[in-house]
Amino acid sequence: MLLTGSIAVLASLLYFYASAIIWKNIQASTHNDIRPKIIKIIALAVALHAYTLSDTLWLDSSIFFHIGNGLSLVAILAAAILLVTHLNKPTETLGVFIYPLAALSTLIPLSIETSVELPIELGSHVLISIAAYSIMGIATAQAILYGVQERNFKAKRLSKLMKALPPLQVMESTLLQLVKIGFIFLTFALISGAFFVENLFEQHLIHKTFFAIAAWLVYGFFLFGQAKYGWRGQTAAQYTIWAYFLLILSYIGTTIIIEYVLV
């Protein structure tokens, strides 16, 4: 446990270090190319974060779930996905929003002792669902940020942070990538969830299932429209935000799954 805690602290410090570098670059009068350095720091931070998370998340044939490692999973997915975008896009500025949260999340699981033990099958479904919700959450945050950036750009009101953000085209393509990845995870979450539903009404899952499928359809409709008609810009942002609103409504039932399926 001492080793895990030490590694968690190191991962947290690396996230904070990367955040400080990004923030300093944003405030500078001339922006340097910090992307190679950020990639190295975050790659190591994510690897250490993954080690500490795995140590609290599963043991033998069971998954031990609590709010701490749930938040940590959301954060590491956000950090890992952003890291991948760094490889071919100048998206390092977005790390100023993600990496401080990831830094805090590495330490949370270590302070929580009580957890819910889930069989590997149900636990995998819960983790896939959390992954889908978190990726779509990141996409929604990206959509909101894109909308703000575009409006400020048109109004010629650009702060240092807005100027330091990736170009609108990069923000838009990153948004589309996130929605595509999240859609795949959401599809698997819905399919895997079907194996644990015996009666929607008796298990009190009807509202969760309805809103989750509705969100999936909206995301799918947007991806179809984007591929066929080239939907982009504010249209892409609005579809992403509204679909995630439906997904949030379905998220209310996530705790019901754990509570009722295990009874």
N, C-alpha and C positions, 0 to 999 in steps of 0.2 A: 504493500500500500504506500509505503514511503517513496519507493521508486516511481510509482505511478503519479503520486502527487508532485514529485520533483519534475517529472517530464511534463506534466500539465502546466506547471508554473513556467517552464522554459518555453512551451508552445505559446502561452499567453504573452510572455515578454516579446517573443518574435512578432506576434500579431501587432502589438503596440508599437514596436520598433518600425515595422513597415508603415503603420498608420502615421507615425511622426514624420517619416521621410516624405510620404505623400503630401501631408499637410504643409510641410516646409516648402515643398516644390510649388504648391498651389499659391502660397503667399509670396513667392519670389517674383521679381519683376520679369525675369526670363526663366522659362521652364526648361529644365534639363531632361534628358532621356533617362529616366530612372527605372524603366520597365525591366531590363535584364536583372537589375539588383532586386527589385520587388519579386520577380519570379523565383529567384533563388531562396529568398527569405521565406516567402509564403509556401513554397513547395516543402521546405523543412518543417514549417509550422503545421501544415496540414498533415504531414506524416506523423509527427509527434502527437497531434490532436487525435488522429485516428487510433493510435496505440492506446491512449488513455481512455478514449470512448469505448473501445472494444473491451477493455478490462472491466468496465462497469456495466456493459450492456448485455453480455451473454456468458453463460457458463454451462458446459456440457450440452445438454439437449434442450435447454430452456433459455428464454430471453427475459431478463429482469428489467422491467420498464418503470420509469418514474419521470416526473416533469423535468428533472435535471438533465438526464441523458436524452430526453426528447428535444429540449432546447439546444443541447449540444449537437445533436444530429442535424437539426435545421441549420445551425451556424456552420458546421463543417461542410455541408452540402453547398451552402452559399459561397463559402471561401473557395472550395474546390472548383466549382463551376466558373467563378470569376477568374481563378487562376488559369483555367483552360482558355478563357477568352483572351487573357494577356498574351498567349502564345502567338496570336495572329492579328490582334487588334490593340490599339492604344487605349485600353480600358482601366489602366492602373488607378486613375483618379477616383473611380467608383469604390475603390477599396477603403476610402476614408469613411464610407457609410457602413461597410460590411466588417472590416477587420477588427475594429474596436469591440463590436458585439461578439465576434468569434473569440476574442481574447478573454472576455468575461465568461463565455459559455464553457470554456475548457475547465474552469474551476468549479462550476456549479455542481456537477455530478458527485464530486468528492465530498460535498457537505450534506448529502442526502443519503440516509441509511435505509429507509423504508422503500420498498418497491413492490410492484405487482409481477408475479412470476407467470409467464405465458409459455404455452407449448410452442415449439419452434415454428409450426405451421401458422398458428394465429399470430404469433409475434412477428413473423415475416410479413404478413398482411398489414399489420399495424405500422411497421417500419416503412413499407412501400407507400402506404397511405400518407404517412408523415412526410416522406420524401416528395410525393406529388404535391401536397399542400404547400410545402415550403418552397419548392421550385416555382410554383405558380405565384406564391407570395412575392418572391424575388422579381418575377416578371411583372407583377402589378406595380411594385415599387419602381421598377425601371420605366413602366408606362407613365406613371405619375411624374417622374423626374423628366422624362422625355417631353411630356406636355408642358411642364413649367419652362423647360429650356427653350422649346420652340416659341412659346408666347413671349418670353423675354427677348429672344432673338429678333422676333418681328417688331417688338416695341423698342428695340435697341437699348434695353436695360439689362446689361450683363455685369454681374458682380465677378469678383475674382474666381469664385467657385464655378460659376456658370461658364466663364471663359476657359477654365481648366478642364471642364468635362469633355469627353470625346465628341467629335463632330456628330451632328444629327444623324447622318447616314450610318455611322457606327452604332449609335444608340439604338437606332431602329433595327438594324440587322441583329444586334445582341438581343433585343426584345423578342424578335421572331425565333431566334435559336432557343431561348429560354422556354417559350410557349411550346415549341415542338418537343423539347426534352420533357417538359412537365406533362404534356399530353400523353406521351408514351407511358410515363409512370402512373398517371391517372387511369389509363386504360388497364394496366396490370392490376392496379388497386381495385378497380371495379370487378375485374374477372376473378381475382383471388378472393374478394369479399363474398362472391356468390357461393363459394363452398361452405361458408359459415352461416348462411342464412337459411333457416328451415321454414320459418313463417314470419313474413315481414310485420304482420300486425301483432302477433304474440311477442315478438322480440322488440317491439317498439322502434323499428328501423325504417318505417315507411317514409317519414319525412327526410331522413338522411339519404336514403336511396333515391328518392325523387329529385332532391336538389343536386345530388352528386351527378346523376345522369343528365339533368338539365344543364349543369355546368359543362359536362363533357360534350354535349351537343353544341353548345355555344362555341366552345373552343374549336370543335371540329368544323363547324360552319365557318368560323373565321379563317382557319387554315385552308379550307376549300376555296373561300373567296380570295384569299391572298394568292394562292397558287393559280387560280383561274382568271381572276380579274385584277390582280395586283394591288389589293387593298394594302394601304400603308399609312404612315403618319398618325394623325389624330384618330382615324378610323380604327387602326390597329390598337391604339392605346385604349380607346373606349370599349372595344370588344373584350380586351384583356381585363379591364377593370370590372365590367359588368359580370363577366363569367366568374371572376374570383369572388364577387359578392355572393353569387349562388353557391360557390364552393364553401364559403364561410358559413352560410346557413346550414349546409350539410355537416359541417365540422362539429356542430353542437351535438350531433349523435355519436361522435367518436368515443366519448367516455361511456356511452350506453353500450357500445359493442363490448368493451372490456367488462363492464358490470354485468350484463345480461348473458353473454355467451358463456361466461365462466360459471354461471350459477348451475 
